[in-house]
C-alpha cells in the first residue's frame, strides 16, 4: 500500500513480537528463581498493548487532521475493522477451546464483552470502547483539556486497582484490563500526536533524547521492582504481570516517546516492519499454536541461557506459524480483500 507508514509498521512489529514474548513465558515454574526471573523479564515487554493503542489513536488523529471531529464513516470503518474479526475469532476460539460445561449463555456473553474466549482478545473490547469515545476525546482536545483529563483518568484507575487490592478485593483478568480507563492516555496521546506535527511537539525533547534513555532504564527497573514486590509481598501475581501498573505506564510512555523521536530511523522496510503489516492477524492467531509449541519445547529450570533460548525459540516458531497461516489463507482466498478484512488478515 502506497499510504503505509513504514515506521509505524516497524513499531507494530516490535509490539506484536513483544505480545508473543509475553505469552511464551510459562505461567508457573517449579523453581522460584526462574519464576521471579520470568516476572522480571516480562516487564521488558509490558509496553505492547499500550503501543498498539497509541498507534490506533495516532491514525485516528492523523486521519482527522482537517476535521473538528472524525467523520462517522471513519469511525464506522475503524469499528467494523476490529469488531467483525473479533466476533469471528471469538466464535472460533469458543468452538475449539471451551469445554462443554462452560458453553452457556453467560459464558458466551462474558466472552463477547470481555474477550474471554482467548487470552489476547480483551484488547479488542478496549479498542472498541476508545473508538466509541473518540468524538468526546476530540472535544476535549479542541478545548485543550485532553491530555490532562486522560492522564487523570488513567492514573486514577490504576490507583483504584491498587486500593481494591489493598482491601483484598481482587479483580481477575481480563476484567481489570478491559475498562478503557486503564488505557485512555495512550489513545489520547496518539490522537494528539497524530493531529499535530511530531517534530514541533517533540522539539523541546530532542536535546534531551539521551537523557530519555536514562528515564527508560529507570522506569523499566521500577517496573521490575514493583512487580517483584507486588508478587512477593502481596501475592498478586496477575497484577505483577499486568501492564496496568504505574511503573509500566511510565515505561510504555518512555518507549513511545523515544520511538517518535527516532521515528525517521525506521523508514525502511525490514522483517520487523513486514510483521507489523500483518500484526493484527498474528495477534488474533498466535495463541492457536501456543500450547502445542510449549509442549514441544517445555520449560527447563536448570540454566538461564537454556531457559531464554527456549523462550526465544517459542517466539520464533509461533510467529512463523501465524505468518504461514496468514499467507496460506491469503492464497486460498485468492487475496479476496473483503474476506481477509473480515478475518483480520489485512
C-alpha positions in Angstrom: 0.0 0.0 0.0 1.3 3.4 -1.0 0.0 5.2 2.1 1.6 2.9 4.6 3.8 4.4 7.2 6.8 2.0 7.4 7.9 3.5 10.7 4.6 2.7 12.3 4.7 -0.8 10.8 8.1 -1.2 12.4 6.7 -0.1 15.8 3.7 -2.5 15.4 6.2 -5.3 14.5 8.0 -4.6 17.8 4.7 -4.6 19.7 3.5 -7.9 18.2 6.8 -9.6 18.9 6.5 -8.4 22.5 3.0 -9.8 22.7 4.1 -13.2 21.6 7.1 -13.0 24.0 4.7 -12.2 26.9 2.6 -15.3 26.1 5.6 -17.5 25.6 6.6 -17.4 29.2 5.4 -20.2 31.4 2.6 -19.2 33.8 4.3 -21.1 36.6 7.7 -22.5 37.2 8.9 -25.2 39.6 11.9 -23.0 40.5 11.2 -19.8 42.5 14.3 -18.3 41.0 13.0 -18.9 37.4 9.5 -17.7 38.4 11.0 -14.4 39.7 13.2 -14.1 36.6 10.1 -14.6 34.3 8.2 -11.9 36.2 11.1 -9.5 35.9 11.8 -10.2 32.3 8.2 -9.9 31.2 8.3 -6.3 32.3 10.6 -5.5 29.3 7.6 -6.3 27.0 4.9 -4.6 29.1 4.5 -1.7 26.6 3.0 -3.8 23.8 -0.7 -3.2 24.3 -0.2 0.4 25.2 1.9 0.7 22.0 -0.9 -0.7 19.8 -3.5 1.6 21.4 -1.2 4.6 20.8 -0.9 3.6 17.1 -4.7 3.3 16.9 -5.1 6.8 18.4 -2.4 8.2 16.1 -4.2 7.0 12.9 -7.5 8.4 14.2 -5.9 11.8 14.8 -3.9 11.8 11.6 -7.0 10.8 9.5 -8.9 13.6 11.0 -6.4 16.4 10.5 -8.9 18.8 8.8 -11.9 18.0 10.9 -13.1 19.2 14.3 -14.0 15.5 15.0 -13.7 12.3 12.9 -16.4 11.6 10.4 -18.9 8.9 11.2 -17.8 7.0 8.1 -14.2 6.8 9.5 -15.4 5.7 12.9 -17.6 3.0 11.3 -14.7 1.7 9.3 -12.5 1.5 12.3 -15.2 -0.2 14.4 -16.1 -2.7 11.8 -12.4 -3.3 11.1 -11.9 -4.7 14.6 -15.5 -5.8 15.6 -16.2 -8.2 12.8 -12.8 -10.1 13.1 -13.4 -10.1 16.9 -16.8 -11.8 16.6 -15.4 -14.3 14.1 -12.4 -15.2 16.2 -14.3 -15.2 19.4 -16.7 -17.7 17.9 -13.8 -19.8 16.6 -12.0 -19.9 19.9 -15.1 -20.7 21.8 -15.7 -23.7 19.5 -12.2 -25.1 19.7 -11.2 -24.3 23.3 -14.2 -24.0 25.5 -15.3 -27.1 27.5 -18.8 -28.4 27.0 -19.8 -27.5 30.6 -18.7 -23.8 30.1 -20.7 -23.3 26.9 -23.6 -21.3 28.4 -25.3 -18.0 27.5 -23.5 -16.4 30.5 -20.1 -17.6 29.3 -20.7 -16.6 25.7 -21.8 -13.1 26.8 -18.7 -12.7 29.0 -16.5 -13.9 26.2 -18.0 -11.3 23.8 -17.9 -8.3 26.3 -14.6 -9.2 28.0 -12.6 -11.1 25.4 -12.6 -14.3 27.5 -12.7 -16.7 24.5 -8.9 -16.4 24.2 -6.4 -14.6 26.5 -5.3 -11.9 24.0 -8.8 -10.9 22.8 -9.5 -8.5 25.7 -7.6 -5.9 23.8 -10.4 -5.5 21.2 -13.2 -4.6 23.6 -10.7 -1.9 24.9 -10.2 -0.6 21.4 -14.0 -0.6 20.7 -14.6 1.5 23.8 -12.0 4.0 22.8 -13.3 4.3 19.3 -16.8 4.9 20.7 -15.4 7.7 22.9 -13.4 9.3 20.0 -15.7 12.2 19.4 -15.7 13.1 23.1 -11.9 12.8 23.1 -11.7 15.3 20.1 -14.0 17.7 22.0 -11.5 17.6 24.9 -8.6 18.1 22.5 -10.1 21.2 21.0 -10.8 22.6 24.4 -7.2 22.0 25.4 -8.1 19.5 28.1 -7.4 16.2 26.5 -4.0 15.1 27.9 -4.8 16.4 31.4 -8.1 14.7 31.6 -6.8 11.5 30.1 -3.8 11.4 32.5 -6.1 11.9 35.5 -8.5 9.2 34.4 -5.7 6.7 33.6 -3.7 7.2 36.8 -6.9 7.3 38.9 -7.9 3.9 37.5 -4.5 2.4 38.3 -4.7 3.8 41.9 -8.2 2.3 42.2 -6.8 -1.1 41.3 -4.1 -0.8 43.9 -6.7 0.4 46.5 -9.0 -2.6 45.8 -6.0 -4.9 46.1 -5.1 -3.5 49.4 -8.6 -4.4 50.6 -8.1 -7.9 49.4 -10.7 -7.2 46.6 -9.0 -8.9 43.6 -10.4 -8.3 40.2 -9.2 -11.2 38.0 -8.0 -11.0 34.4 -9.4 -9.8 32.0 -11.9 -7.8 34.0 -9.4 -5.3 35.3 -7.8 -4.9 31.9 -10.9 -4.3 29.8 -12.2 -0.9 31.1 -11.0 1.9 28.8 -9.8 3.9 31.8 -6.6 1.9 32.0 -5.6 2.8 28.5 -7.2 6.1 27.6 -4.0 8.2 28.0 -2.2 6.2 25.3 -5.1 6.6 22.8 -5.4 10.3 23.6 -1.6 10.8 23.2 -1.8 9.1 19.8 -4.6 11.4 18.7 -2.7 14.4 20.0 0.5 13.4 18.1 -1.5 12.4 15.0 -3.2 15.8 14.7 -0.1 17.8 15.4 3.4 17.8 13.9 5.6 15.3 15.6 8.7 17.4 15.4 7.1 20.6 16.6 5.7 18.8 19.7 8.9 16.9 20.5 11.4 19.7 19.6 11.9 20.6 23.3 12.8 16.9 23.9 15.3 16.4 21.1 18.2 17.8 23.1 17.3 15.6 26.0 16.9 12.4 23.9 19.9 10.7 25.5 18.6 11.6 28.9 15.3 9.9 27.9 17.3 6.6 27.6 18.1 7.0 31.3 14.4 7.6 32.0 13.6 4.5 30.1 16.0 2.4 32.1 14.8 3.9 35.4 11.1 3.2 34.5 11.9 -0.4 33.5 13.9 -1.0 36.7 11.0 0.5 38.6 8.6 -1.8 36.8 10.7 -4.9 37.7 11.0 -3.8 41.4 7.2 -3.0 41.6 6.3 -6.4 40.0 8.5 -8.4 42.3 7.2 -6.5 45.4 3.6 -7.0 44.4 4.2 -10.7 43.9 6.4 -11.4 46.9 4.7 -9.2 49.5 1.0 -9.2 48.4 0.9 -12.5 46.3 -0.9 -10.7 43.5 0.7 -12.4 40.5 -1.8 -11.1 37.9 -1.2 -7.5 38.8 2.6 -8.1 39.0 2.5 -9.4 35.4 0.0 -6.8 34.3 0.7 -3.8 32.1 -1.7 -1.8 34.3 0.8 -0.5 36.9 2.1 3.0 37.4 5.7 1.9 36.6 4.6 0.1 33.4 2.5 3.2 32.5 5.7 5.4 32.7 7.8 2.8 30.9 5.3 2.5 28.0 5.2 6.2 27.6 9.1 6.3 27.6 9.1 3.7 24.8 6.5 5.7 22.7 8.3 9.0 23.2 11.7 7.5 22.2 10.1 5.9 19.1 8.6 9.2 18.0 12.0 11.0 18.4 13.9 8.3 16.4 11.0 7.6 14.1 12.8 8.6 10.9 15.4 5.9 11.6 12.7 3.2 10.9 11.5 4.2 7.5 13.0 1.3 5.5 11.2 -2.0 5.1 12.6 -4.9 7.0 11.4 -8.2 8.6 10.0 -6.3 11.6 8.0 -3.8 9.6 6.7 -6.7 7.5 5.5 -8.4 10.6 3.9 -5.1 11.6 1.9 -5.1 8.4 0.2 -8.3 9.5 0.4 -7.7 13.3 -3.4 -7.9 13.7 -3.5 -11.3 12.1 -0.6 -12.6 14.2 -2.3 -11.1 17.3 -5.5 -13.0 16.5 -3.9 -16.3 15.7 -0.8 -16.8 17.7 -2.4 -18.4 20.7 -3.7 -21.2 18.4 -0.2 -22.6 18.4 1.0 -21.6 21.9 0.0 -24.7 23.9 1.4 -27.1 21.2 4.7 -25.2 21.0 5.0 -25.2 24.8 4.5 -29.0 24.8 7.2 -29.4 22.2 9.5 -27.0 24.0 8.8 -27.4 27.7 10.5 -25.1 30.2 13.8 -26.1 31.8 14.8 -24.9 35.2 18.5 -25.7 35.1 20.1 -22.9 33.1 19.1 -19.3 32.5 20.7 -19.4 29.0 18.7 -22.5 28.0 15.6 -21.0 29.6 15.9 -17.9 27.5 16.8 -19.9 24.4 13.6 -21.9 24.8 11.5 -18.8 25.1 13.2 -17.3 22.0 12.6 -20.5 20.0 9.0 -20.5 21.0 8.6 -16.9 19.9 10.2 -17.6 16.5 8.2 -20.8 15.9 4.8 -19.2 16.9 5.4 -16.1 14.8 6.4 -18.3 11.8 3.3 -20.5 12.2 1.0 -17.5 12.4 2.7 -15.8 9.4 2.4 -19.1 7.5 -1.3 -19.4 8.3 -2.0 -15.9 7.2 -0.1 -16.4 3.9 -1.7 -19.7 3.3 -5.3 -18.3 3.8 -4.4 -15.4 1.5 -3.5 -17.8 -1.2 -6.6 -20.0 -0.6 -8.8 -17.0 -0.6 -7.0 -15.5 -3.7 -6.3 -12.3 -1.8 -10.0 -11.5 -1.6 -9.8 -8.3 0.4 -13.3 -8.3 1.7 -13.0 -11.7 3.3 -9.5 -11.1 4.5 -10.6 -7.9 6.2 -13.4 -9.7 8.0 -11.0 -12.2 9.5 -8.4 -9.5 10.3 -5.7 -10.5 7.9 -5.5 -7.1 6.2 
